[in-house]
Amino acid sequence: MPHTDLTGPDSPKPTTAKAGSRDRKTGPERLRITRSRAGAPADGGPPSPTLARSGRGATTNPGVRFETQETVATDDGWGSLDACFGDLPPLETTLIRDSSRTVIARNTSPDLGFDRSINPYRGCEHGCIYCFARPSHAYLGYSPGLDFETKLLFKPEVASLLEKELRKPSYDPKPITLGANTDPYQPIERRLQLTRQVLEVLREFGHPVSIVTKSALVLRDLDILRDMASRGLVQVFLSVTTLDPALARVMEPRASAPHLRLRAVTGLKQAGVPVGVLSAPMIPGLNDVELEAIIAASAQAGADRAGYVMLRLPLELREMFEAWLNQHVPARAQHVLSLIRQVRGGALYDASFGQRFTGTGAYADLIAQRFQMATRRHGLDGRMARLDVAQFLVPDRFKAAPANAAPEKQMSLF
């Protein structure tokens, strides 16, 4: 596969690699020590140097939690640590072929509105520091930090594998979600077009789909989306986390700018595609002050409804998010963390079903009340029309030939 320019004209070109290969080295090897993951050195160890790079969200690259050892940076006694990590070069994007033989992921979570999803990509170059999907990269042997946004797995056969699964006699059609884990319209989609291939298959089968994205690239596929919408087969949700371009630039560095996402809402609405906006995630003390403004801007852009999700910090994401706060908003870091604990029962995260998306406590209740009042004021408190599953039909080209059909004549080898 040809290299794909994802990092700008002056940045190194991305490379391709086989799944399973990994290299998480950062900084000179002489400044690294190895220790057991069972614990840190007796003195707690030196603070880790920042790995912040221009155009990247994470400021750290924690080890894989399934490994027995991890590496940490330590100074060699000559004060060279800060110098080595002080001017890091741009970090290139590496594309890795995903050899998965199935593409529909199933879940039985009682608080999700869908039971199946498709993710053409694993890892996401948008680099959103708050992304709950980051820890899933550890299952692939990569770090949830910078690896998650620079070592991206793609499924080149996603369309043919999807066709194979949909035409099984046992398949029971229900709406599929695109973007449940990583964004289907992240930057590499411009070149690979895997999401577009998935939509082409779903349209041919008459299969309903719900799309979640924070990219204006979704407008590229208006021809498919317009046709599917006319048949009640699609709905799109744009995630709008902030209206502040400066905050968006450091919090979600390679996602579409906020005004472009709102423009995408308008474009979808004008094309007749049902479209909603997700104020997600709401981060107490950081962007939650914008909740009403996001709802108002979404209504003005033409959204049909709105939703919100409270910040989720599973596993490694807790320390990663704290490091990001200390890097970019140090004066507010402890206040933000305190408010997060208030909505999570004193911890930084509670994964209990039924409350993981909203949180608990007085502060969480206040955000819920503000959201309800804002959506009611702007008419975004309704529900989307149900997607139509009755149109699902395996195309004729996939149906088996009749039993009495004449066998094809054997061709001669000479």
C-alpha positions as CSV (number, residue, x, y, z in Angstrom):
1,M,0.0,0.0,0.0
2,P,1.4,3.5,-0.8
3,H,2.4,5.8,2.0
4,T,-0.2,8.2,3.0
5,D,0.6,11.8,3.9
6,L,-1.2,12.5,7.2
7,T,1.2,14.7,9.0
8,G,1.7,17.7,6.8
9,P,4.2,18.6,4.0
10,D,7.2,19.0,6.4
11,S,6.6,15.9,8.5
12,P,7.9,12.4,7.9
13,K,5.7,10.2,5.7
14,P,3.7,7.4,7.5
15,T,4.9,3.9,7.0
16,T,3.2,0.6,6.9
17,A,3.9,-2.4,9.1
18,K,2.6,-5.8,9.8
19,A,0.2,-6.2,12.7
20,G,2.0,-7.2,15.9
21,S,5.2,-5.3,15.2
22,R,5.7,-2.4,17.7
23,D,8.2,0.1,18.8
24,R,7.3,2.4,21.7
25,K,10.8,3.8,22.3
26,T,10.8,7.5,23.1
27,G,14.0,9.3,23.8
28,P,17.6,7.9,23.8
29,E,17.8,4.4,25.1
30,R,20.6,5.4,27.4
31,L,18.1,7.4,29.4
32,R,15.7,4.5,30.0
33,I,15.6,1.9,32.8
34,T,13.4,-1.1,33.1
35,R,11.4,-2.0,36.2
36,S,8.7,-4.5,37.1
37,R,5.2,-3.3,36.6
38,A,4.5,-4.6,40.2
39,G,5.8,-1.3,41.6
40,A,8.0,1.8,41.2
41,P,11.4,2.4,42.7
42,A,11.4,3.0,46.5
43,D,11.5,6.8,46.1
44,G,8.6,6.7,43.7
45,G,10.8,7.4,40.7
46,P,11.4,10.7,38.9
47,P,8.5,12.4,37.2
48,S,8.1,11.2,33.6
49,P,9.1,13.8,31.0
50,T,6.4,15.1,28.7
51,L,6.2,13.5,25.2
52,A,3.9,16.3,23.9
53,R,4.2,16.7,20.2
54,S,2.7,19.3,17.9
55,G,-0.5,17.8,16.3
56,R,-0.8,15.0,18.8
57,G,-3.1,14.7,21.8
58,A,-1.4,12.4,24.3
59,T,1.5,13.7,26.3
60,T,2.6,10.2,27.5
61,N,2.9,6.7,26.0
62,P,2.3,4.3,28.9
63,G,3.3,0.7,28.6
64,V,1.0,-2.1,27.7
65,R,-0.8,-3.2,30.9
66,F,-0.6,-6.9,30.0
67,E,3.2,-6.9,29.9
68,T,5.2,-7.7,33.0
69,Q,7.8,-4.9,32.6
70,E,7.7,-1.2,31.7
71,T,10.3,1.3,30.8
72,V,10.6,4.7,32.4
73,A,12.9,7.7,31.7
74,T,15.6,8.6,34.2
75,D,18.4,11.2,34.1
76,D,22.0,10.0,33.6
77,G,23.2,12.5,36.3
78,W,24.2,15.2,33.8
79,G,20.9,17.0,33.6
80,S,20.4,15.9,30.0
81,L,16.9,14.5,30.4
82,D,15.1,17.7,29.8
83,A,17.3,18.5,26.8
84,C,16.7,15.1,25.2
85,F,12.9,15.4,25.6
86,G,12.7,19.2,25.1
87,D,12.6,19.3,21.3
88,L,11.1,16.1,20.0
89,P,10.5,15.8,16.2
90,P,7.1,15.3,14.7
91,L,5.7,11.8,15.3
92,E,4.8,10.0,12.0
93,T,1.7,7.9,11.5
94,T,2.2,4.2,10.8
95,L,-0.5,2.2,9.0
96,I,-0.8,-1.5,9.9
97,R,-2.9,-4.1,8.1
98,D,-5.5,-5.7,10.3
99,S,-6.0,-9.3,9.5
100,S,-9.3,-9.8,11.3
101,R,-11.6,-12.2,9.4
102,T,-14.9,-10.7,10.9
103,V,-16.0,-7.1,11.0
104,I,-19.2,-7.0,13.0
105,A,-18.5,-6.6,16.7
106,R,-21.3,-7.6,19.1
107,N,-22.0,-6.3,22.6
108,T,-24.6,-7.2,25.3
109,S,-24.2,-4.0,27.4
110,P,-27.6,-3.1,28.9
111,D,-27.1,0.7,28.6
112,L,-26.2,0.8,24.9
113,G,-28.8,1.4,22.2
114,F,-27.2,-1.0,19.8
115,D,-25.9,-4.6,19.9
116,R,-23.5,-4.5,16.9
117,S,-21.0,-2.1,15.4
118,I,-18.3,-1.9,12.7
119,N,-14.9,-0.2,13.1
120,P,-12.9,-0.1,9.9
121,Y,-10.0,1.3,11.9
122,R,-8.4,0.5,15.2
123,G,-6.7,3.5,16.8
124,C,-7.6,7.0,15.8
125,E,-5.5,9.8,14.5
126,H,-7.8,12.5,15.8
127,G,-5.8,12.1,19.0
128,C,-8.6,13.1,21.4
129,I,-7.0,12.9,24.8
130,Y,-10.4,12.0,26.5
131,C,-11.1,9.1,24.1
132,F,-12.5,6.1,26.1
133,A,-11.3,3.8,23.4
134,R,-7.6,4.4,24.0
135,P,-7.2,1.4,26.5
136,S,-8.5,-1.0,23.8
137,H,-5.2,-0.5,21.9
138,A,-3.4,-2.5,24.6
139,Y,-5.2,-5.6,23.4
140,L,-3.2,-5.2,20.2
141,G,0.1,-4.9,22.0
142,Y,0.3,-1.1,21.6
143,S,0.2,1.8,24.1
144,P,-3.1,3.7,24.7
145,G,-1.0,6.9,24.5
146,L,0.8,8.1,21.5
147,D,0.6,4.7,19.9
148,F,-3.2,4.9,19.8
149,E,-3.1,7.9,17.5
150,T,0.0,7.1,15.5
151,K,-0.1,3.3,15.0
152,L,-3.4,2.7,13.2
153,L,-4.8,-0.6,12.1
154,F,-7.0,-0.7,9.0
155,K,-9.1,-3.5,7.6
156,P,-8.5,-3.5,3.8
157,E,-11.1,-6.3,3.2
158,V,-13.8,-4.8,5.4
159,A,-16.4,-4.6,2.5
160,S,-16.0,-8.2,1.3
161,L,-16.0,-9.5,4.9
162,L,-19.1,-7.5,5.7
163,E,-20.9,-8.9,2.6
164,K,-20.0,-12.4,3.8
165,E,-21.5,-11.9,7.2
166,L,-24.7,-10.2,6.0
167,R,-25.5,-12.9,3.5
168,K,-25.4,-15.7,6.1
169,P,-28.9,-17.4,6.4
170,S,-28.7,-17.0,10.1
171,Y,-28.1,-13.2,10.1
172,D,-30.7,-11.2,11.9
173,P,-30.7,-7.6,10.7
174,K,-30.6,-4.8,13.4
175,P,-29.2,-1.3,13.1
176,I,-25.4,-1.2,12.9
177,T,-23.3,1.6,14.5
178,L,-20.3,3.0,12.6
179,G,-18.0,4.8,15.0
180,A,-18.8,3.1,18.3
181,N,-15.1,2.8,19.2
182,T,-12.9,4.8,16.8
183,D,-14.0,7.4,14.3
184,P,-14.9,6.0,10.9
185,Y,-14.0,9.4,9.2
186,Q,-10.6,10.0,10.7
187,P,-8.0,11.5,8.3
188,I,-6.8,8.2,6.7
189,E,-10.3,7.6,5.5
190,R,-9.7,10.3,2.8
191,R,-7.3,7.9,1.1
192,L,-8.4,4.4,2.1
193,Q,-12.2,5.1,1.8
194,L,-13.0,2.0,3.9
195,T,-16.0,3.6,5.5
196,R,-17.4,4.6,2.2
197,Q,-17.1,0.9,1.1
198,V,-19.0,-0.2,4.2
199,L,-21.8,2.3,3.4
200,E,-22.0,1.0,-0.2
201,V,-22.5,-2.5,1.1
202,L,-25.1,-1.5,3.6
203,R,-27.0,0.4,1.0
204,E,-27.0,-2.5,-1.4
205,F,-28.4,-4.8,1.3
206,G,-30.9,-2.3,2.6
207,H,-29.3,-2.4,6.0
208,P,-29.9,0.4,8.6
209,V,-26.8,2.2,10.0
210,S,-26.1,4.9,12.7
211,I,-22.9,6.9,12.3
212,V,-21.0,8.7,15.0
213,T,-18.2,11.1,14.0
214,K,-16.5,14.3,14.8
215,S,-15.3,14.8,11.2
216,A,-16.7,17.0,8.4
217,L,-15.5,14.4,6.0
218,V,-18.9,12.7,6.4
219,L,-20.2,15.2,3.8
220,R,-18.1,13.4,1.2
221,D,-20.5,10.5,1.2
222,L,-23.7,12.6,0.9
223,D,-24.6,10.8,-2.3
224,I,-24.9,7.5,-0.4
225,L,-26.3,9.0,2.8
226,R,-29.0,11.0,0.9
227,D,-30.2,7.8,-0.8
228,M,-30.2,5.8,2.4
229,A,-32.0,8.6,4.3
230,S,-34.8,8.6,1.8
231,R,-35.4,5.0,2.7
232,G,-35.1,5.5,6.4
233,L,-31.8,3.6,6.6
234,V,-29.4,6.1,8.2
235,Q,-28.9,8.7,10.9
236,V,-25.7,10.7,11.7
237,F,-24.5,12.1,15.0
238,L,-21.7,14.8,15.1
239,S,-19.7,15.0,18.3
240,V,-19.2,18.7,19.3
241,T,-17.1,18.8,22.4
242,T,-16.3,22.6,22.4
243,L,-16.9,25.7,20.4
244,D,-13.5,27.1,21.4
245,P,-11.0,26.4,18.6
246,A,-8.0,26.9,21.0
247,L,-9.2,24.2,23.4
248,A,-10.2,21.9,20.5
249,R,-6.7,22.3,19.0
250,V,-5.0,20.8,22.1
251,M,-7.8,18.4,23.2
252,E,-8.7,16.8,19.9
253,P,-5.8,18.1,17.6
254,R,-6.6,16.3,14.3
255,A,-10.4,16.3,14.4
256,S,-12.4,18.8,12.3
257,A,-12.6,22.3,13.8
258,P,-15.8,23.0,15.7
259,H,-17.2,25.3,13.1
260,L,-16.7,22.7,10.4
261,R,-18.6,20.1,12.4
262,L,-21.5,22.5,12.7
263,R,-21.3,23.2,9.0
264,A,-21.5,19.4,8.4
265,V,-24.7,19.3,10.5
266,T,-26.2,21.9,8.2
267,G,-25.0,20.0,5.1
268,L,-26.6,16.8,6.3
269,K,-29.8,18.5,7.3
270,Q,-30.1,20.2,3.9
271,A,-29.6,16.8,2.2
272,G,-32.5,15.3,4.2
273,V,-30.3,13.1,6.4
274,P,-31.5,12.9,10.1
275,V,-28.7,14.4,12.1
276,G,-28.0,14.9,15.8
277,V,-25.3,16.4,17.9
278,L,-23.5,14.8,20.9
279,S,-22.0,17.2,23.5
280,A,-19.5,14.5,24.3
281,P,-17.8,14.2,26.6
282,M,-18.7,16.9,29.1
283,I,-15.6,17.4,31.2
284,P,-16.5,19.0,34.6
285,G,-14.6,22.3,35.1
286,L,-13.2,22.3,31.5
287,N,-15.9,22.4,28.8
288,D,-19.1,21.9,30.7
289,V,-19.6,25.7,30.9
290,E,-20.2,25.5,27.1
291,L,-23.1,23.1,27.3
292,E,-25.9,25.6,26.6
293,A,-23.9,27.3,23.8
294,I,-23.2,24.0,22.1
295,I,-26.9,23.1,22.2
296,A,-27.9,26.5,20.8
297,A,-25.3,26.4,18.0
298,S,-26.4,22.8,17.1
299,A,-30.1,23.9,16.8
300,Q,-29.1,26.9,14.7
301,A,-27.1,24.5,12.4
302,G,-30.2,22.4,11.9
303,A,-29.7,19.4,14.3
304,D,-32.8,17.3,14.9
305,R,-31.8,16.3,18.5
306,A,-28.9,16.4,21.0
307,G,-27.3,14.2,23.6
308,Y,-24.4,14.3,26.0
309,V,-22.0,11.9,27.7
310,M,-20.0,12.5,30.9
311,L,-16.2,12.1,30.6
312,R,-15.1,8.5,31.0
313,L,-11.6,7.6,32.2
314,P,-11.1,3.8,32.2
315,L,-7.8,2.2,33.0
316,E,-4.7,4.0,31.7
317,L,-6.8,7.0,30.6
318,R,-6.9,8.3,34.2
319,E,-3.2,9.0,34.4
320,M,-3.0,10.1,30.8
321,F,-5.7,12.7,31.2
322,E,-4.2,14.0,34.4
323,A,-0.8,14.4,32.7
324,W,-2.5,16.2,29.8
325,L,-4.2,18.6,32.3
326,N,-0.9,19.4,34.0
327,Q,0.6,20.1,30.6
328,H,-2.0,22.3,29.0
329,V,-4.2,23.7,31.9
330,P,-2.0,23.4,35.0
331,A,-3.8,26.1,37.0
332,R,-7.1,24.2,36.6
333,A,-5.9,20.6,36.7
334,Q,-6.6,19.9,40.4
335,H,-10.0,21.6,40.2
336,V,-11.1,19.6,37.2
337,L,-9.9,16.3,38.8
338,S,-11.8,17.2,42.0
339,L,-15.1,17.8,40.0
340,I,-14.6,14.5,38.1
341,R,-14.3,12.7,41.4
342,Q,-17.5,14.3,42.5
343,V,-19.4,12.9,39.6
344,R,-17.8,9.4,40.0
345,G,-18.4,8.7,43.6
346,G,-15.0,9.9,44.8
347,A,-13.0,8.0,42.1
348,L,-11.9,9.2,38.7
349,Y,-14.1,6.6,37.0
350,D,-17.0,4.3,37.8
351,A,-17.9,1.8,35.0
352,S,-21.2,0.7,36.5
353,F,-23.9,0.2,33.9
354,G,-26.6,2.8,33.9
355,Q,-24.4,5.6,35.3
356,R,-21.2,5.5,33.4
357,F,-22.5,7.8,30.8
358,T,-24.0,10.4,33.1
359,G,-22.2,10.1,36.5
360,T,-23.8,10.5,39.9
361,G,-24.1,13.2,42.6
362,A,-25.1,16.8,42.8
363,Y,-22.8,18.1,40.1
364,A,-23.8,15.4,37.6
365,D,-27.5,16.1,38.4
366,L,-26.9,19.8,37.7
367,I,-25.4,19.1,34.3
368,A,-28.3,16.8,33.5
369,Q,-30.8,19.5,34.4
370,R,-29.0,22.1,32.4
371,F,-29.0,19.8,29.4
372,Q,-32.7,19.1,29.7
373,M,-33.6,22.7,29.9
374,A,-31.3,23.7,27.0
375,T,-32.6,20.9,24.6
376,R,-36.2,21.7,25.6
377,R,-35.6,25.5,24.9
378,H,-34.2,24.8,21.4
379,G,-36.4,21.9,20.4
380,L,-33.7,19.2,20.5
381,D,-35.3,17.0,23.1
382,G,-37.1,14.7,20.7
383,R,-36.2,11.3,19.4
384,M,-34.9,10.3,16.0
385,A,-37.2,8.3,13.8
386,R,-36.6,4.5,14.1
387,L,-34.4,3.0,11.4
388,D,-36.2,0.6,9.1
389,V,-34.9,-3.0,9.3
390,A,-37.7,-4.4,7.1
391,Q,-35.9,-3.4,3.9
392,F,-33.0,-5.8,4.5
393,L,-32.6,-8.2,1.6
394,V,-29.6,-10.2,0.3
395,P,-28.9,-9.0,-3.3
396,D,-29.6,-11.4,-6.1
397,R,-26.0,-11.6,-7.0
398,F,-25.3,-13.4,-3.6
399,K,-28.2,-15.9,-3.8
400,A,-27.4,-19.5,-4.5
401,A,-28.2,-20.8,-7.9
402,P,-31.4,-22.9,-8.2
403,A,-31.0,-26.7,-7.6
404,N,-32.1,-27.5,-11.2
405,A,-29.8,-25.0,-12.8
406,A,-27.5,-26.4,-15.5
407,P,-23.9,-26.8,-14.4
408,E,-21.4,-24.6,-16.0
409,K,-19.4,-26.3,-18.8
410,Q,-15.8,-27.2,-17.8
411,M,-13.4,-25.0,-19.7
412,S,-10.5,-26.6,-21.5
413,L,-7.0,-26.1,-20.2
414,F,-5.6,-26.0,-23.8
